[in-house]
Amino acid sequence: MHGHFTGDVEIIKLLVSLGYNVICYVLDTFAERLKNTGAKIEVYNIDRSDFDKLPPGISKIAINSLIITRLHDI
């Protein structure tokens, strides 16, 4: 997910520089990278212990689905 996020940081900076009011809802691990963008940052946490419960060899697609489900709940 870090690779996807890196491009977003530049887009967020651009939108703020154009006068848009940008609010970013991010995991705590990404919040630090947004602090100098000018966007409002809303941080949320996901109980990462769920990842430990996944069977060995589970695909990253399944992990992304788990994250999306947790975000929907939040």
C-alpha positions as a LaTeX table, in Angstrom:
\begin{tabular}{lrrr}
\hline
Residue & $x$ (\AA) & $y$ (\AA) & $z$ (\AA) \\
\hline
Met1 & 0.00 & 0.00 & 0.00 \\
His2 & 2.94 & 2.37 & 0.46 \\
Gly3 & 3.55 & 2.52 & $-3.29$ \\
His4 & $-0.03$ & 3.60 & $-3.95$ \\
Phe5 & 0.13 & 6.18 & $-1.19$ \\
Thr6 & 3.30 & 7.89 & $-2.43$ \\
Gly7 & 1.56 & 9.27 & $-5.54$ \\
Asp8 & $-1.39$ & 10.41 & $-3.48$ \\
Val9 & 0.81 & 12.69 & $-1.38$ \\
Glu10 & 1.74 & 14.77 & $-4.43$ \\
Ile11 & $-1.89$ & 14.93 & $-5.58$ \\
Ile12 & $-2.97$ & 16.07 & $-2.11$ \\
Lys13 & $-0.31$ & 18.82 & $-2.13$ \\
Leu14 & $-1.49$ & 19.98 & $-5.54$ \\
Leu15 & $-5.15$ & 20.06 & $-4.53$ \\
Val16 & $-4.34$ & 22.08 & $-1.40$ \\
Ser17 & $-2.21$ & 24.50 & $-3.43$ \\
Leu18 & $-5.18$ & 25.01 & $-5.76$ \\
Gly19 & $-7.33$ & 26.02 & $-2.78$ \\
Tyr20 & $-9.25$ & 22.81 & $-2.19$ \\
Asn21 & $-10.15$ & 21.78 & 1.35 \\
Val22 & $-8.67$ & 18.28 & 1.56 \\
Ile23 & $-9.38$ & 15.82 & 4.37 \\
Cys24 & $-7.36$ & 12.61 & 4.43 \\
Tyr25 & $-8.53$ & 9.57 & 6.36 \\
Val26 & $-5.43$ & 7.46 & 6.85 \\
Leu27 & $-3.91$ & 4.73 & 8.94 \\
Asp28 & $-1.58$ & 5.94 & 11.65 \\
Thr29 & 1.39 & 4.58 & 9.66 \\
Phe30 & 0.74 & 7.12 & 6.87 \\
Ala31 & $-0.18$ & 10.21 & 8.90 \\
Glu32 & 3.38 & 11.47 & 9.31 \\
Arg33 & 3.86 & 11.63 & 5.52 \\
Leu34 & 0.89 & 13.99 & 5.20 \\
Lys35 & 1.74 & 16.49 & 7.90 \\
Asn36 & 3.38 & 18.99 & 5.48 \\
Thr37 & 0.72 & 18.81 & 2.77 \\
Gly38 & $-1.70$ & 21.34 & 4.26 \\
Ala39 & $-4.50$ & 18.78 & 4.32 \\
Lys40 & $-6.56$ & 17.99 & 7.39 \\
Ile41 & $-5.58$ & 14.54 & 8.63 \\
Glu42 & $-7.99$ & 12.14 & 10.29 \\
Val43 & $-6.11$ & 9.16 & 11.70 \\
Tyr44 & $-7.67$ & 5.80 & 12.44 \\
Asn45 & $-6.26$ & 2.55 & 13.70 \\
Ile46 & $-6.95$ & $-0.98$ & 12.58 \\
Asp47 & $-6.43$ & $-3.89$ & 14.91 \\
Arg48 & $-3.56$ & $-5.52$ & 13.06 \\
Ser49 & $-3.89$ & $-8.70$ & 15.12 \\
Asp50 & $-6.43$ & $-9.81$ & 12.51 \\
Phe51 & $-3.56$ & $-10.24$ & 10.07 \\
Asp52 & $-1.94$ & $-12.76$ & 12.40 \\
Lys53 & $-5.09$ & $-14.89$ & 12.20 \\
Leu54 & $-4.88$ & $-15.30$ & 8.42 \\
Pro55 & $-3.76$ & $-18.71$ & 7.17 \\
Pro56 & $-0.16$ & $-19.02$ & 5.92 \\
Gly57 & 0.28 & $-18.18$ & 2.26 \\
Ile58 & $-2.81$ & $-15.96$ & 2.05 \\
Ser59 & $-2.70$ & $-13.59$ & $-0.92$ \\
Lys60 & $-2.27$ & $-9.85$ & $-0.60$ \\
Ile61 & $-5.65$ & $-9.42$ & $-2.27$ \\
Ala62 & $-7.27$ & $-11.11$ & 0.71 \\
Ile63 & $-5.39$ & $-8.81$ & 3.08 \\
Asn64 & $-6.59$ & $-5.75$ & 1.15 \\
Ser65 & $-10.15$ & $-7.08$ & 1.36 \\
Leu66 & $-9.73$ & $-7.44$ & 5.12 \\
Ile67 & $-8.55$ & $-3.84$ & 5.40 \\
Ile68 & $-11.44$ & $-2.55$ & 3.29 \\
Thr69 & $-13.90$ & $-4.47$ & 5.47 \\
Arg70 & $-12.39$ & $-2.95$ & 8.62 \\
Leu71 & $-12.46$ & 0.55 & 7.12 \\
His72 & $-16.09$ & 0.12 & 6.19 \\
Asp73 & $-16.84$ & $-0.83$ & 9.80 \\
Ile74 & $-15.04$ & 2.30 & 11.04 \\
\hline
\end{tabular}
